[in-house]
């Protein structure tokens, strides 16, 4: 379903140098598989999701989704590809403030160029406990409720792949499990692959497959190894100094 091959991403610094962010030799997710990705802040989790979604283009390498090498597509083609095949749960929701919860989910359907399905939109919002908020706009909802609308919108088009970036970060404790259950159950029922990024151990431990991005991303693993070697050298230098004293 998804394969990353020799994927690299760097940014150009003000002095003209390159700042490497990602270097992933290979990574695969099968159709319908559910994977949680964990890692320290700054290890490239959100950047990786944005590249998989086609929001960012990699510096080099391949992102193969359902047989398509998406970096080869134009920006407009990637937008259409994402709308039809990928659901994305953003940390910042990205809801349209002038539209109701129901309208936001329905608009998500129109981006793919297909017909809207009001019954599915209502059902998804009901699954996240928002049946009573269908006609409320984002500004009239709590932060947690807005996140639950974004989860419903991500699932609206029956995508092949759902990317969830910290989906419970802004959801109150009482509804966190409801959001996770909805994501996992809907993806399982519809054969959708799920990649979920989280810092929450209680969320991660529910998944059979847990991948550490710090191990997949050579930029981070090599940096960690270098820092470890440096720390060891300092310890040895300190011990030698004490011995000499």
C-alpha positions, 0 to 999 in steps of 0.5 A, spaced: 500 500 500 505 504 502 512 504 501 518 509 502 524 508 498 531 512 499 526 518 502 530 524 503 528 531 505 533 537 507 531 544 508 536 550 505 539 554 511 540 562 511 547 561 509 546 556 503 547 550 507 543 544 507 539 542 514 537 534 513 531 532 516 529 525 513 533 520 511 529 513 510 532 508 506 526 504 506 519 503 510 512 499 508 505 499 510 501 494 507 493 495 505 489 495 511 495 495 516 495 499 522 501 502 525 503 507 530 509 511 529 513 514 535 519 518 536 522 524 540 520 531 538 524 534 532 525 527 529 521 528 523 514 525 524 510 531 521 515 532 516 514 524 514 506 525 514 506 531 510 511 528 504 506 521 504 500 526 504 503 530 498 503 536 502 511 537 501 515 534 496 521 530 498 528 532 496 529 525 493 527 518 493 520 515 492 513 515 495 509 509 492 502 509 494 497 504 491 502 503 485 503 511 484 510 514 485 507 521 488 513 525 488 512 525 480 505 528 480 504 535 479 502 539 485 495 539 483 495 532 481 498 531 488 492 535 491 487 530 487 490 524 489 490 526 496 483 528 496 481 521 493 485 516 497 488 519 503 485 522 509 489 526 514 487 528 521 491 535 522 494 537 529 491 544 528 484 541 525 484 545 519 476 546 519 473 552 515 470 557 520 464 559 516 461 552 516 458 547 520 461 541 523 456 537 518 458 542 512 466 541 514 465 533 513 461 534 506 466 539 503 471 534 505 467 529 500 467 535 494 474 536 494 475 529 491 470 531 486 465 525 487 458 526 490 456 528 497 453 523 502 450 526 508 448 520 511 455 518 512 457 524 514 452 524 519 454 517 521 461 519 522 459 525 526 455 521 531 460 516 532 465 521 535 459 523 539 457 530 535 450 528 533 448 534 537 453 539 534 452 537 527 450 545 525 455 548 530 461 552 527 468 551 529 468 557 533 462 554 537 465 548 539 471 546 544 478 544 541 476 537 543 470 537 539 473 540 533 478 535 533 473 530 533 470 533 527 477 533 523 477 525 524 470 525 521 472 529 515 478 525 514 474 518 514 469 521 509 471 519 502 473 512 504 480 513 503 485 508 502 490 511 507 489 515 513 494 519 516 493 521 524 498 526 527 497 526 534 489 525 534 488 525 541 493 531 543 487 536 544 481 531 545 479 531 553 481 525 556 474 522 556 473 522 549 480 520 547 479 513 547 472 514 543 477 517 537 482 512 537 476 506 537 473 510 531 479 511 527 481 504 528 474 500 527 472 504 521 479 503 518 479 496 520 471 495 517 473 499 510 480 496 509 484 502 510 491 503 512 492 507 518 499 511 520 498 514 527 503 519 530 503 520 537 507 521 544 501 518 548 504 511 551 497 509 552 495 510 545 501 507 542 501 500 546 494 499 543 497 497 536 500 491 535 506 494 530 509 500 533 515 503 529 520 508 532 522 513 527 528 515 531 531 508 528 528 509 521 530 516 520 538 515 519 539 523 520 536 522 527 539 515 529 546 517 526 546 524 530 544 520 536 550 515 535 555 521 534 552 524 541 553 518 545 560 517 542 561 524 544 558 523 551 563 517 552 569 520 550 567 526 555 566 520 560 573 517 559 577 524 559 574 525 565 576 519 568 583 520 565 583 527 569 581 524 575 586 518 575 592 523 573 590 527 579 
